[in-house]
Amino acid sequence: MSYRTYTKLANAALISVLTLIFAGAIVRVTGAGMGCPDWPTCWGMLIPPTSVEEVDFDKLDITKFQDKAKRMGRDPSTISQESLRADFNARHVWTEFINRLFALPVGFFSLATFIASFHFKSSRPHLFWLSFSGLLLVLVNAWMGARVVYSGIAPGVLSTHLALAMALIAVLAYCVWAGAEHPPKVKMIGNARLVRMTVLALLVLVVIEGILGTQIREMTDELAKAHLDAPRETWIGELEQSMTYFIHRSFSWVLLLTTVFAFSLAKKHQPDGVTPSQVGVLAIMFTQMILGLVMAQIHIYSWVQVLHVGLAAILLALVFRWYLITPNEKRPLAEASGR
């Protein structure tokens, strides 16, 4: 097993997780989270139905649906075959099912990465344990995915589901970096420690902003339930009354300024110039600011929400890599740089 093969598998796992987050964001903004009300089947079928006529309601365990309704604060006595039939939405069914399919590559590549790590168990034991941690996070999050369905998309459960996905991104990003034969570090002149500490501060800020963003997404989910027929632009007024939303929006400027400062330090102290991943961080930060302004000042478009969530996940991976490739001290210019 070569280092190249291991890093390719870890990178494939990372990309599949990022893709899954985009798919999950689509599910949330379209309200398709309960498109498949049971798990692991969908309306009692392995291959989802395309119309309500294909569902055999006599085979569904109505008590499970009633228990779920109770957890959601609904009267369980209102749940019957007739109400379930009325709730069926083929577009939501397949949106949610496709989201589940996107989870398959995550499991496959995470398992493959773990198996590949056995080759380095003696030489690089940390790779083995990190790969094991990644696989464990995948399994736990798969279980959490079932909890999301069974809880009726309870906000706290959903946030935990996303938090575990973010932890998985960090683990896999580290595996991609550490799995290289020579884990890359950029060439650095001057005060390398200042650069590294600034990037670390940026990483912490990204995590904090992500946590705040999760709370905002829970709020928009609740607004979607409360205002089924109201235009989405009417949500902005209610969001602005929340201190969490105000902090999230204001905090984004701190994040942008820190990113610009870290990027300027990288340009100053890296003789080979900035790396593509560093340029990516700066580009995503400016894009996120634009998307945030669109949602705050114009309209909470569904596609903007999807991009905002997905780019936040990519940003986390890139900032973490930036931190990993930045040395603690100035390195000789003869050493290879990491892009």
C-alpha positions, 0 to 999 in steps of 0.5 A, spaced: 500 500 500 503 506 497 502 513 501 499 515 494 493 510 494 492 512 502 491 519 500 487 518 494 482 514 498 482 519 504 481 525 499 475 521 496 472 520 503 473 527 504 470 529 497 464 525 498 462 528 505 462 535 502 458 532 497 453 529 502 453 536 506 450 539 499 445 534 498 443 535 505 442 542 505 438 541 499 433 536 503 433 542 508 431 548 504 426 544 500 423 541 506 424 534 504 427 531 510 421 527 512 420 525 505 422 518 507 418 518 514 422 511 516 429 508 516 432 504 512 426 503 508 422 509 505 415 508 506 416 501 507 420 500 501 427 499 499 426 503 492 422 509 494 415 509 491 414 514 485 406 515 487 402 514 493 398 508 489 405 504 490 405 505 497 402 499 501 399 502 507 397 496 511 404 494 511 406 500 515 407 500 522 402 506 524 404 506 531 411 508 529 408 514 525 404 516 531 410 516 536 414 520 531 408 525 531 408 525 539 415 527 539 414 533 534 408 536 539 403 533 534 396 529 536 398 522 535 391 521 534 391 525 528 395 520 524 392 515 520 393 511 513 389 517 511 393 522 513 399 519 511 396 518 504 395 526 504 402 527 506 405 523 501 410 528 496 413 524 491 418 530 490 420 530 497 421 522 497 426 522 492 430 528 494 431 525 501 432 518 498 437 521 493 440 524 499 441 517 503 444 515 496 450 520 497 451 517 504 454 510 501 460 513 498 462 516 504 461 509 508 465 506 502 471 510 502 471 511 509 472 504 510 477 503 504 481 509 508 481 505 514 483 498 511 489 502 507 491 505 514 493 498 517 499 498 512 501 504 516 499 502 523 507 501 525 510 506 522 504 512 523 500 509 528 496 516 528 494 515 521 491 508 523 487 511 529 485 517 525 482 513 520 479 509 525 476 515 528 473 517 521 470 510 520 467 511 527 464 518 526 461 515 519 457 510 523 455 514 529 452 519 524 449 514 520 445 512 526 444 519 528 441 520 521 436 515 523 435 519 529 433 525 525 428 521 521 425 518 528 425 524 532 421 528 526 427 532 525 428 535 532 433 541 532 438 539 537 438 532 533 439 535 527 445 540 529 448 534 532 448 530 526 451 536 522 456 537 528 459 530 527 459 531 519 464 537 521 468 533 525 469 528 520 471 533 515 477 535 520 479 528 521 479 526 513 482 533 512 488 531 517 488 524 514 489 527 507 495 531 509 498 526 514 498 520 509 502 523 504 509 520 504 512 527 506 506 531 509 507 538 506 509 544 509 510 551 505 516 555 505 516 560 510 521 566 512 520 571 517 515 570 523 512 563 521 509 562 528 505 569 527 502 566 521 501 559 524 497 563 530 493 567 526 491 561 521 489 557 528 485 563 530 481 563 523 480 556 524 477 557 531 473 563 528 470 558 522 468 553 527 464 558 532 461 561 526 459 554 523 456 553 530 452 560 530 450 558 523 447 551 525 443 555 530 440 560 524 439 554 520 434 551 526 431 558 526 429 558 518 427 551 519 422 553 524 420 559 520 418 554 514 414 550 519 410 556 522 409 560 515 408 555 510 404 560 505 408 566 507 413 569 502 420 567 504 422 574 504 418 575 510 422 571 515 428 576 515 424 581 519 423 575 524 430 573 524 433 580 525 429 580 532 434 574 534 440 576 538 443 569 535 442 572 528 445 579 529 451 576 532 452 571 526 451 576 521 456 581 525 461 576 527 462 574 519 466 581 518 471 579 524 472 572 520 473 576 513 478 581 516 482 575 519 482 572 513 484 578 509 490 579 515 492 571 514 492 572 507 496 578 507 501 574 512 502 568 507 503 573 501 509 576 505 512 570 509 511 565 503 517 566 498 513 561 493 507 565 493 500 563 496 497 556 495 491 554 491 488 552 498 489 559 501 486 563 495 480 558 496 479 560 503 479 568 501 475 566 495 470 562 499 470 568 504 468 573 500 463 569 496 460 567 503 459 575 505 456 576 498 451 570 499 450 573 507 448 580 504 443 577 499 439 573 504 439 579 509 438 584 504 434 581 498 431 574 499 432 568 503 433 564 496 433 556 497 439 556 492 443 561 496 442 557 503 445 551 499 451 554 497 452 558 504 452 551 507 456 547 502 461 552 502 462 553 509 464 545 509 469 546 504 471 553 508 473 548 514 477 543 510 481 548 507 482 553 513 484 546 517 489 544 511 492 551 511 493 551 518 497 544 517 501 546 512 504 552 516 510 551 520 511 553 527 518 556 525 522 558 519 524 553 514 530 552 509 528 554 502 531 548 500 525 544 503 519 542 499 513 546 499 505 544 500 500 547 496 
